[in-house]
Amino acid sequence: MTSLHAGYDGLLLDLDGTVYRGQEAIPGAAAAISGLREAGIGIGFVTNNASRAPRRIAEHLASLDIEVTDDEVVTSAQAGAAVLADRLASGSDVLVVGTDALAAEVQALGLTPVRAADAGPAGVVQGHSPETGWRQLAEACLAIRAGSLWVACNVDPTLPTERGQVVGNGALVVALRAATGAEPVVAGKPARPLVEAAVARLGARHPLMIGDRLDTDIAAADGLMDSLLVLTGVTDAAELLAAPVGQRPTFVGVDLTALAQDPEVLRVGARPGWRCTITDVALVLHGDTAEPGTPQDALRTLCHHWWAAAGGVPTVTAADDTAAAALAAMGLAGPGPRGAPDLLVG
């Protein structure tokens, strides 16, 4: 059997929601990454979270039994600092809304991190920090309204943790948009700077993006490379089915163990054991009671037919008990078989 990872010369792995949630490793992640090491596959750990230095992230991964070198970690803080360094004169003041790790990346590229707008900084860089509050946003607001170049490390509205999804940097970017009427330059996924930096560091010609979020990880890969969506973080089955053009993955897997599976099993497409029909009012899943497929194959089949037909948010119903069980397993439970009410996915 051919493994999915064997078809690529580099793998770009998201972290939050893909490898870990907060302080906890996602089950199977450590073993999957160890297997990639044994296979000699180049790996880049690519995170939109700008709160920690690569060394700290590598230490966190090591505590989860995942051995990583600092150079394998590429952060949106690094990408954000690079965007500013490309556009501003050396030594320019940059107002940092974020952690000391973000400030260190700014300083490493020859710029001067500051924390107040009084000196008229040439730039503002905004990255995730659990300490960000009104005072920090107020300083950024003043600087942006005065004409500072505004760079957002990422615009993820939420951050997956072991307790669930919490406020992400993107939610605070929205606050500054509302207060300034300005639009930031985005460095993290899905924007190109972070992804291009990660690919360049790997030296990959045919990489694969792996992540849990459609609007960052999968959108970042669109038009550049194939992508694998794992269902361990932000995106659930309903959101995947309703994914717009530009946010549709090549492959869908339960978690990182999918990298060792047959790519044709994981590819979005019609799968054995399932078929779909589309009526005026619903997308209908039919199961083969003699040889039923997996719920994940049902999801791949649903996506294949729905994306080809229309897209958007469909109503999904089960034509039989086998299909109803699959919908329930995917968190799409609601209608029973034959004649039960339609289920609104999304």
C-alpha positions in Angstrom: 0.0 0.0 0.0 1.2 3.5 -0.8 1.2 5.9 2.1 -0.1 9.5 1.5 3.1 11.0 2.7 5.2 9.1 0.2 3.8 11.2 -2.6 5.4 14.5 -1.3 8.8 15.8 -0.6 7.8 17.9 2.3 5.0 18.2 4.8 3.7 21.5 6.3 2.0 20.6 9.6 -0.2 23.1 11.4 0.1 22.9 15.2 -3.0 24.1 17.1 -5.8 21.7 16.5 -3.6 19.4 14.4 -0.7 18.3 16.6 -2.0 19.5 20.0 -4.8 21.3 21.7 -3.4 23.7 24.3 -1.1 21.6 26.5 -2.4 18.3 25.3 -1.2 16.2 22.4 -3.9 15.0 20.0 -4.1 11.2 20.2 -1.9 9.5 17.6 0.0 12.7 16.7 3.3 11.7 18.3 3.3 8.3 16.8 2.4 9.6 13.4 5.2 12.2 13.4 7.7 9.5 14.6 6.7 7.4 11.6 7.4 10.4 9.3 10.8 10.7 10.8 11.6 7.1 10.2 10.5 7.5 6.6 12.9 10.5 6.1 10.2 13.0 5.2 11.0 16.7 5.6 8.6 18.3 8.1 7.9 22.0 8.8 5.7 22.9 11.7 3.8 26.0 10.5 1.8 27.9 13.1 -0.3 31.0 12.9 0.1 31.4 16.6 2.6 34.3 17.1 2.8 34.0 20.9 5.9 31.8 21.4 9.4 31.6 20.0 10.3 28.5 17.9 12.5 27.3 20.8 9.6 27.3 23.2 7.3 25.6 20.7 10.0 22.9 20.2 10.2 22.5 24.0 6.4 22.1 24.2 6.5 19.5 21.4 9.3 17.6 23.2 7.2 17.5 26.3 4.6 15.7 24.2 7.2 13.1 23.0 7.5 14.9 19.6 11.2 15.7 18.9 11.6 18.9 16.8 14.4 21.2 16.1 14.0 25.0 16.3 14.6 25.4 12.6 11.7 23.1 11.8 9.2 25.6 13.4 8.0 28.5 11.3 5.7 31.0 13.0 3.5 33.9 11.9 5.6 36.1 14.2 8.6 35.5 12.0 6.5 36.1 8.9 5.0 39.3 10.3 8.4 40.7 11.2 9.8 39.8 7.7 6.9 41.7 6.1 7.7 44.8 8.2 11.5 44.5 7.5 10.8 44.4 3.7 8.8 47.6 3.8 10.4 49.8 6.5 13.8 51.3 6.9 16.2 49.5 9.2 15.9 50.7 12.8 12.3 51.9 12.4 10.1 51.8 15.5 7.4 49.1 15.4 4.6 49.0 17.9 4.2 45.4 19.1 0.8 44.2 20.2 1.7 40.7 21.3 4.2 38.8 23.4 7.9 39.4 24.0 8.6 36.6 21.5 7.0 38.7 18.8 9.0 41.7 19.9 12.2 39.6 19.7 11.4 38.6 16.1 11.0 42.3 15.2 14.3 43.2 16.8 16.1 40.2 15.1 15.4 41.8 11.7 16.8 45.1 12.6 13.7 47.0 13.7 13.0 48.6 17.1 10.1 47.2 19.1 8.1 49.7 21.2 5.0 49.5 23.2 3.5 53.0 22.9 2.3 55.2 20.0 3.8 58.4 21.4 7.0 58.2 19.3 5.0 57.8 16.1 6.1 54.2 15.1 6.4 53.4 11.4 4.7 50.1 11.9 2.3 48.1 14.1 2.5 44.3 14.3 -0.3 42.4 16.0 0.0 38.8 17.2 -1.8 36.6 19.7 -1.1 37.2 23.4 -3.3 36.2 26.3 -2.3 39.5 27.9 -3.7 41.8 25.2 -6.4 44.1 26.4 -7.8 47.6 25.9 -4.6 49.5 26.7 -2.6 47.6 24.1 -5.3 47.9 21.4 -5.7 51.6 22.2 -2.0 52.3 21.5 -2.3 50.3 18.2 -5.4 52.2 17.3 -3.6 55.6 17.7 -0.6 54.5 15.7 -2.7 53.0 12.8 -4.9 56.1 12.6 -1.8 58.2 12.4 -0.6 56.2 9.4 1.6 53.4 10.7 1.9 50.3 8.5 -0.3 47.6 10.2 0.7 43.9 9.9 -1.4 41.2 11.5 0.4 38.0 12.1 -2.8 36.1 11.6 -6.6 36.6 11.5 -7.8 33.3 13.0 -10.9 34.3 15.0 -10.5 31.4 17.5 -7.8 29.4 19.0 -8.3 25.6 19.8 -7.4 24.7 23.4 -7.9 21.6 25.6 -11.0 23.5 27.0 -12.5 24.3 23.6 -12.2 27.3 21.2 -11.2 30.6 22.7 -10.7 34.1 21.4 -8.0 34.3 18.7 -5.9 37.1 17.3 -8.3 37.6 14.4 -11.1 38.6 16.8 -8.9 41.4 18.1 -7.9 42.4 14.6 -11.7 42.9 13.9 -11.8 45.3 16.9 -9.0 47.4 15.4 -10.6 47.3 11.9 -13.7 48.7 13.4 -11.8 51.4 15.3 -9.5 52.5 12.5 -11.3 51.7 9.2 -7.9 50.3 8.1 -7.1 46.9 6.7 -3.9 45.0 7.9 -1.4 43.3 5.8 -1.7 39.6 6.8 1.4 37.5 7.2 0.0 34.2 8.4 -2.1 31.6 6.7 -3.9 31.9 4.3 -1.7 34.7 3.2 1.5 33.8 1.3 4.4 35.0 3.5 4.3 32.3 6.1 3.6 29.5 3.7 6.3 30.6 1.2 8.8 30.9 4.1 8.0 27.4 5.3 8.3 25.8 1.8 11.6 27.7 1.2 13.0 26.4 4.5 12.2 22.8 3.5 13.4 23.2 0.0 10.3 21.3 -1.1 9.1 21.2 -4.7 5.9 19.1 -4.1 4.8 19.8 -0.5 1.5 18.8 1.3 -0.3 21.1 3.7 -1.9 19.5 6.7 -4.2 21.3 9.1 -7.6 21.5 10.8 -8.9 24.8 9.6 -10.5 25.6 6.2 -10.0 29.3 6.1 -6.3 29.2 7.0 -4.6 25.9 6.4 -6.7 24.7 3.4 -7.1 28.1 1.9 -3.3 28.7 2.1 -2.7 25.5 0.0 -5.3 26.4 -2.7 -3.5 26.9 -6.0 -0.1 26.0 -4.5 -0.2 22.5 -3.2 -2.4 19.6 -2.2 -3.9 19.6 1.3 -5.1 17.2 4.0 -7.8 18.3 6.4 -7.8 16.5 9.8 -11.0 16.5 11.9 -9.2 17.1 15.2 -9.6 20.9 15.6 -11.8 23.7 14.4 -13.5 22.2 11.3 -16.3 19.6 11.7 -18.2 17.6 9.1 -20.9 20.2 8.6 -18.4 23.0 7.9 -16.4 20.8 5.5 -19.5 20.0 3.5 -20.4 23.7 3.2 -16.8 24.7 2.3 -16.6 27.4 -0.4 -14.4 27.1 -3.4 -10.8 27.8 -2.4 -11.3 26.1 1.0 -11.8 22.5 -0.2 -9.1 20.0 0.8 -7.7 17.3 -1.5 -7.8 14.7 1.2 -9.8 14.2 4.5 -8.6 12.2 7.4 -9.6 11.7 11.0 -6.2 12.7 12.4 -2.5 12.6 11.6 -2.5 8.8 11.3 -4.1 9.5 7.9 -0.6 10.3 6.6 0.2 6.6 6.6 -3.0 5.6 4.8 -3.7 5.0 1.1 -4.2 8.4 -0.6 -7.0 7.2 -2.7 -8.9 6.2 0.4 -8.5 9.7 1.8 -9.2 11.6 -1.4 -12.5 13.5 -1.6 -14.6 11.5 -4.1 -17.2 8.8 -4.5 -16.3 6.0 -2.0 -17.5 2.3 -1.9 -20.5 1.7 0.3 -22.2 5.0 -0.3 -24.0 7.0 -2.9 -25.8 10.3 -3.0 -28.8 11.8 -4.8 -29.7 15.4 -4.9 -33.3 16.5 -5.0 -34.8 20.0 -5.1 -34.8 20.2 -1.3 -32.0 17.8 0.0 -28.8 16.0 -0.4 -29.7 12.3 0.3 -27.2 9.8 1.5 -27.8 6.1 0.7 -25.8 3.3 2.5 -25.0 -0.2 1.2 -26.4 -2.4 3.9 -24.4 -5.4 2.5 -21.0 -3.7 2.5 -21.3 -0.4 4.3 -18.4 2.0 4.1 -17.0 4.1 7.0 -18.6 7.3 8.1 -15.5 9.2 6.8 -16.1 7.6 3.4 -19.7 8.8 3.6 -18.4 12.3 4.3 -15.9 12.2 1.4 -18.8 11.0 -0.9 -21.1 13.7 0.3 -18.5 16.4 -0.3 -17.7 15.1 -3.8 -21.3 15.2 -5.0 -22.3 18.4 -3.2 -19.3 20.4 -4.3 -19.7 19.3 -7.9 -23.4 20.1 -7.9 -23.7 23.4 -6.1 -21.9 24.0 -2.9 -23.2 26.2 -0.1 -25.1 24.9 3.0 -27.1 21.9 2.1 -30.0 20.0 3.7 -28.9 16.4 4.2 -31.1 13.4 4.9 -30.5 9.7 5.4 -32.3 7.3 3.0 -31.8 4.3 5.3 -30.7 3.2 8.7 -27.1 2.6 7.5 -26.9 6.2 6.2 -28.6 7.6 9.4 -25.9 5.8 11.5 -23.1 7.4 9.4 -24.6 10.9 9.7 -24.9 10.4 13.5 -21.3 9.3 13.7 -20.2 12.4 11.9 -22.1 14.7 14.2 -24.8 15.2 11.6 -27.5 13.3 13.4 -31.0 14.5 13.4 -33.3 12.8 10.9 -34.1 9.2 10.9 -34.4 7.0 7.8 -37.2 7.4 5.2 -39.6 10.2 5.6 -38.0 11.8 8.7 -37.5 15.6 8.7 -34.6 17.1 6.8 -31.3 17.9 8.6 -29.8 21.3 8.0 -26.0 20.9 7.8 -24.2 24.0 9.1 
